[in-house]
């Protein structure tokens, strides 16, 4: 175990998960758009790492449905309608803590400074934080804001911003997240220790975390 001056967390699929059924949400999206489904929730998640940086949620989902349509050999002209229907059906406040997440966050706060580094816009992610009653639980909150130079993880900017606000060096901090591509690769490149919440342990292992956790219920074993 190592003692850290600061602990940073990802939000989606790390501290919280949506209570909306992913398959039902996507099925509703295609139904409302009058289209036959051509992708699954897993296809959407797999496409995220290759997407260009988006300034807004709408642009992100336009890009996402364009990518999955391209992979499925479907006319990409359908992407804007699907993006609009998906956003209309999605409820950012329908979230709950992952097992062990609330206790892990409280433990981190007892140990030192705590940061949030999330690949999401301020407005949407703040709704989730308020729904979980943890909007004020962090010493710094870093959202994706390309116009301000803060590009999504694994870009260095969100990690650099968090460390500067927390006033700690990379060797005194750890980042906890569920994405090998965004969280672990980004933290590793910055020289932070990393803890991977292995929600998809069967996927490709392109990046190696410092620690691997099956659940945040084991958080105290690494700090």
Phi, psi and omega in degrees: 000147177240151177263129183245142176281337180213144178233126180248145180235145162283167180255291186293129179069003176245290175280328184219165175220155180285143175271354174282137178290121186297319181292319179294321179297316180289321177299317178297321179300312179294320180298313181293333178273355180070034181235151172283138181300139176230010177206168179242168174304324178295324177296320178298313182295322182292336182277341187303316184300337184261001184286147173290159179296133181247146179276335184224165175300318182297317179295321179301312183286331170301312180296320183295311181289333174295317181295313183290329176295318178299315180295330181270358181073030182254149178302122183288354178297342180282345187301313181299322179293317179296320179299316180296317181291324179296314180294326179292327183272338183282139178239105181298338181276353180273074183225159175215158178294143168288158179306126178084353187291317182296316179294322179296318179296317178296320178296318179298319179295326178290337186268337183165211184278149186227135179237156172244127176233105187236140174275069179200158181287157184302313185296310182294314183290327178294326175300319179293317180298319179292322179297328179272353182062042177230023181299331182253019185273356187241146175283334173212142176237122181246117178253163175287119179218079183304325181295338178260008179086007180258095181273161183293152171305141018270012177306148183290334189305313181295326178290317179299317181296315181298314182296321179296317180290326180279346180059047176225157175271163181303326183285355180247015185225160175224146177242133182247125180199170184261348186257120175297321182291311187272306187282307186286314178298318181295315179294315180301317182295332180272352181088013175275150165293155183223144176235121183261120172277103193280073179282341179225065188292347182271357181282179180294143181256078182278340182222141184254122178281162173293320179227153175234128182239133174284335181202154175289355173296342178262011186305316185294346179284347183249352181238000000 
